Amino acid sequence: MYSQRELSTVCIHDFLQTFCSILQLNHDVLTIIIEEVFACDALLQFSMTCKYLRQCSMPMLFRTSVVTQTAPLSEKPFPNSLLNYVQNLTLQDVCPDWNATLVVTYPRNAKHTVLRYTEDPLVCGMYDSIVLGDSLRAMPNLHSMTTMCGDEAHHGLPWHVLQAILTVPHLRQFTCHRHLFSPRAVPSQQLILDSPTQLTSFRYMLNTYRSVPRCYEPEKDALAVVLGTHHGTLEQLWLPAESTPLQAMLHLEWPLLRELRLRGEFRGSSQLIHVLGNMPKLRLLKLDFALPRGAYPRPVWPEDLPANYAWPELEDLQVSFPCADDQLYIRLPPTLRRLSLRFFPHRVIHSWCTRWRADWQFPSPSAGQMLRILRRVGCPDLQHLEVEYFQDDEEEQLIQEIVSAFPRLTSLKIIRYRQQESPELDVVNRSFPSVLVCGR
């Protein structure tokens, strides 16, 4: 038997032998180990073991970096020794000036009303476009960039800052998250992108439940310039519905676009289907449209609109407030695997949260209307289906249509609203004894 001291000596000796063997591994094997350690959230501790392992860990440690900006950007956010490692960069804006925008919409939450870095609360003054542009160009492996702002802010990036970002030659993905996109008007001669990057992903995301105004007209002009420049290379595009420049997108071709998501208030427009018609490579299409008070659901593809559009690779379609007379469902390809026909946002969540000031309505399709929609969908290989409707006398026919038309379903979500004093879920339970149904 070893004594306690001898046992400690043996353990240390074994550890050193193992450690030395790690140092003797070739770089490829060591990289795999580092990736496994990173997945266990222990890379920082691992990198502190020795100088050699820290140097090997640097590309993984700084590959995805977040810079919290509390003061104006006056120098590079990273020392020169780290610039080669940054591939995904997030600039998190905690500018005190965005709180000033809460005075109008949420006066009780406003913590600061005196502007420090800007003369206009809509435009952030934290970023020097020259310093930012030079910093991004000095990161040769930078692939993706995200800018973030406060959740309720009406606070945005000026055009010259966006211009500095979108002309970095090696940038491929850009996300503008909760920052307004150039909300103030810019002279047309300045609204250009010289030597633009070849973007494959452009995502502009705002809080769906933000207060009014929900869109600033100069945003559409700025977005029109960006989309007009990058439409030939984009594969992924997310936009707020209110700010989407449909008129400017009408005559653009999108040869590589695979994913389109539009979210927000939308009153309907015949231009939408023509824009979608120029995106033949779409695989995912999500139209999360909220319906303002006084508007009514309108088909994406009106029946009286002759056209010959097709999306032969479409796999995932999501449409809120579907219409029974929409040609879109007749033209869906057999490649479709997921179909969601549900409200956006969910009516229960919307009515529960009082801070959302959007005045939206939720005219629900009946079971009979949903039946007529699904009869138009010729996709027998559909695997996932979500529907939401009000119960009526045609509900049993609807359920039977789902059973017969989509024999390969692996998941089904039914959100149904019962009439008063109607039976519980007998119709659904008979057809799908193991399905989970949300009934109200």
Sequence and secondary structure as in RCSB ss.txt:
>XXXX:A:sequence
MYSQRELSTVCIHDFLQTFCSILQLNHDVLTIIIEEVFACDALLQFSMTCKYLRQCSMPMLFRTSVVTQTAPLSE
KPFPNSLLNYVQNLTLQDVCPDWNATLVVTYPRNAKHTVLRYTEDPLVCGMYDSIVLGDSLRAMPNLHSMTTMCG
DEAHHGLPWHVLQAILTVPHLRQFTCHRHLFSPRAVPSQQLILDSPTQLTSFRYMLNTYRSVPRCYEPEKDALAV
VLGTHHGTLEQLWLPAESTPLQAMLHLEWPLLRELRLRGEFRGSSQLIHVLGNMPKLRLLKLDFALPRGAYPRPV
WPEDLPANYAWPELEDLQVSFPCADDQLYIRLPPTLRRLSLRFFPHRVIHSWCTRWRADWQFPSPSAGQMLRILR
RVGCPDLQHLEVEYFQDDEEEQLIQEIVSAFPRLTSLKIIRYRQQESPELDVVNRSFPSVLVCGR
>XXXX:A:secstr
   HHHHHHHHHHHHHHHHHHHHTS HHHHHHHHHHHHHTT HHHHHTS HHHHHHHHHHHTTEEEEEE S B S
 SS GGGGGG  EEEEEE  GGGGGGHHHH TTT    S SS S TTB  SB HHHHHHHHHT TT  EEEEE  
TT   EE HHHHHHHHT TT  EEEEESSEES S   TTT   SS    SEEEEE  TT  S    HHHHHHHHH
HHHHHTTT SEEEEEGGG  HHHHTT   TT  EEEEEEE    THHHHHHHT TT SEEEEEEEEETT     S
S TT       TT  EEEESS  TT GGGTT  TT  EEEE  SS HHHHHH TT    EE    BHHHHHHHHH
H   TT  EEEEEEE  TTHHHHHHHHHHH TT SEEEEEEE  TT   SHHHHHH TT  EEE 
